[in-house]
Amino acid sequence: MIIDTIQNLEKYVALNPRIQHVVSFLRNNHWEDVADGKHIISGNDVFVNVMTQDGKTPQQAPMEYHKEMIDVQVPINTAETYGYIPAAELPESPFDTAKDITLIPGIEAQTFVTARPGQFVIFMPQDGHAPGITDQPTLRKAIFKVRK
């Protein structure tokens, strides 16, 4: 897991060259104003899901992880807190390969990190994370999906 400011995202392209597509999208678009929904950036390798969702408490946010995609999560309208636990420490759970996700409710995070608008969090496939935690009624965010 990595947390930093959007201005520094380009420094993480060495993790995966496809992250450059995310950097370019953020630089060349009024991304905060992009409509909710899925937007293709580079075929099936890089896309963004922009969404408005209800805020969750730590107890309401299920732990999740992915096997094929890296998440670059960017809060738009308010701070978002994420629970974290290494995916290797999560119990066995059915994995949806078509959606590249497993959701595991009832798992207590080992730690929490909060990103504010203007910041991002990167979750690699080895990172179990519980997103969407906020004390606000709604949260608007962009989740960039980058094929590993």
C-alpha positions as CSV (number, residue, x, y, z in Angstrom):
1,M,0.0,0.0,0.0
2,I,1.2,3.5,-0.9
3,I,-0.3,6.9,0.0
4,D,1.0,10.1,-1.5
5,T,-0.2,13.3,-3.3
6,I,-1.4,13.3,-6.9
7,Q,1.5,15.5,-7.8
8,N,3.9,12.6,-6.9
9,L,2.0,9.8,-8.7
10,E,4.5,9.8,-11.6
11,K,7.2,8.7,-9.2
12,Y,5.4,5.4,-8.9
13,V,5.4,4.5,-12.7
14,A,8.4,2.3,-12.0
15,L,6.0,-0.1,-10.1
16,N,4.1,-0.6,-13.3
17,P,4.5,1.4,-16.6
18,R,0.8,1.4,-17.1
19,I,0.4,3.8,-14.2
20,Q,1.6,6.5,-16.7
21,H,-1.8,6.3,-18.3
22,V,-3.3,7.2,-14.9
23,V,-0.9,10.1,-14.6
24,S,-1.8,11.4,-18.1
25,F,-5.5,11.0,-17.4
26,L,-5.3,13.1,-14.2
27,R,-3.2,15.8,-15.9
28,N,-5.2,16.1,-19.1
29,N,-8.8,15.9,-17.9
30,H,-11.0,17.7,-15.4
31,W,-11.3,14.3,-13.8
32,E,-13.1,15.5,-10.7
33,D,-16.0,16.3,-13.1
34,V,-16.1,13.0,-15.0
35,A,-19.5,11.4,-14.8
36,D,-20.0,8.4,-12.5
37,G,-19.4,5.1,-14.4
38,K,-16.6,3.1,-16.0
39,H,-14.3,5.0,-18.4
40,I,-11.8,3.1,-20.6
41,I,-8.3,4.7,-20.6
42,S,-6.2,1.9,-22.3
43,G,-8.4,-1.0,-23.3
44,N,-8.8,-3.6,-20.6
45,D,-5.4,-2.7,-19.1
46,V,-6.3,0.7,-17.6
47,F,-9.7,2.1,-16.8
48,V,-11.4,4.2,-14.1
49,N,-14.6,3.7,-12.2
50,V,-15.9,7.0,-10.9
51,M,-18.6,6.5,-8.2
52,T,-20.7,8.1,-5.6
53,Q,-21.4,5.8,-2.7
54,D,-22.7,5.9,0.8
55,G,-20.1,6.3,3.5
56,K,-19.3,3.3,5.6
57,T,-18.1,2.7,9.2
58,P,-15.1,0.4,9.7
59,Q,-17.5,-2.4,10.7
60,Q,-19.6,-2.0,7.5
61,A,-16.6,-2.0,5.0
62,P,-15.7,-5.5,3.9
63,M,-12.1,-6.4,3.3
64,E,-11.3,-7.0,-0.4
65,Y,-8.3,-7.8,-2.6
66,H,-7.6,-8.3,-6.3
67,K,-5.3,-10.7,-8.2
68,E,-4.9,-9.1,-11.6
69,M,-5.5,-5.4,-11.1
70,I,-3.8,-2.7,-9.1
71,D,-6.1,-0.1,-7.5
72,V,-5.2,3.6,-7.6
73,Q,-8.0,5.1,-5.4
74,V,-8.5,8.9,-5.4
75,P,-11.1,10.6,-3.1
76,I,-12.8,13.5,-4.9
77,N,-15.2,15.2,-2.5
78,T,-14.1,14.2,1.0
79,A,-11.5,12.3,3.0
80,E,-11.7,8.5,2.7
81,T,-10.3,6.0,5.2
82,Y,-9.1,2.5,4.2
83,G,-8.6,-0.5,6.4
84,Y,-5.5,-2.6,5.6
85,I,-4.3,-6.1,6.2
86,P,-2.0,-8.2,4.0
87,A,-4.0,-10.4,1.7
88,A,-1.9,-13.4,2.7
89,E,-3.4,-13.1,6.2
90,L,-7.0,-13.1,5.0
91,P,-9.1,-16.3,5.3
92,E,-10.0,-18.3,2.2
93,S,-12.9,-16.8,0.4
94,P,-14.6,-17.4,-2.9
95,F,-12.9,-15.3,-5.6
96,D,-14.8,-13.7,-8.5
97,T,-12.3,-14.1,-11.3
98,A,-14.6,-12.2,-13.8
99,K,-14.7,-9.2,-11.5
100,D,-11.2,-9.8,-10.0
101,I,-12.4,-9.4,-6.5
102,T,-13.2,-11.2,-3.3
103,L,-15.2,-9.5,-0.5
104,I,-14.7,-10.7,3.0
105,P,-17.0,-9.0,5.6
106,G,-16.3,-9.1,9.3
107,I,-12.5,-8.8,9.1
108,E,-10.9,-6.3,11.4
109,A,-8.2,-4.2,9.7
110,Q,-4.7,-4.2,11.2
111,T,-4.3,-0.5,10.5
112,F,-6.1,2.4,8.8
113,V,-4.9,5.2,6.5
114,T,-6.8,8.3,5.4
115,A,-6.4,10.0,2.0
116,R,-7.8,13.4,1.4
117,P,-8.8,15.0,-2.0
118,G,-5.6,15.7,-3.8
119,Q,-4.0,12.4,-2.5
120,F,-4.2,8.8,-3.7
121,V,-3.7,5.3,-2.3
122,I,-2.3,2.4,-4.4
123,F,-3.3,-1.1,-3.4
124,M,-1.3,-3.9,-5.0
125,P,-2.7,-7.4,-5.3
126,Q,-1.1,-8.4,-2.0
127,D,-2.9,-5.6,-0.2
128,G,-6.2,-6.5,1.5
129,H,-8.2,-3.2,1.9
130,A,-11.5,-2.0,3.2
131,P,-12.4,1.1,1.3
132,G,-15.2,3.6,1.6
133,I,-14.9,4.5,5.3
134,T,-15.9,8.1,6.1
135,D,-18.1,10.0,8.5
136,Q,-19.7,11.8,5.6
137,P,-23.1,10.5,4.2
138,T,-21.7,10.1,0.7
139,L,-18.3,9.7,-0.9
140,R,-17.3,10.5,-4.5
141,K,-14.1,8.8,-5.7
142,A,-12.2,7.5,-8.7
143,I,-10.8,4.0,-8.7
144,F,-8.2,3.5,-11.4
145,K,-7.7,-0.1,-12.3
146,V,-4.3,-1.0,-13.7
147,R,-3.5,-4.5,-14.9
148,K,-0.4,-5.8,-13.0
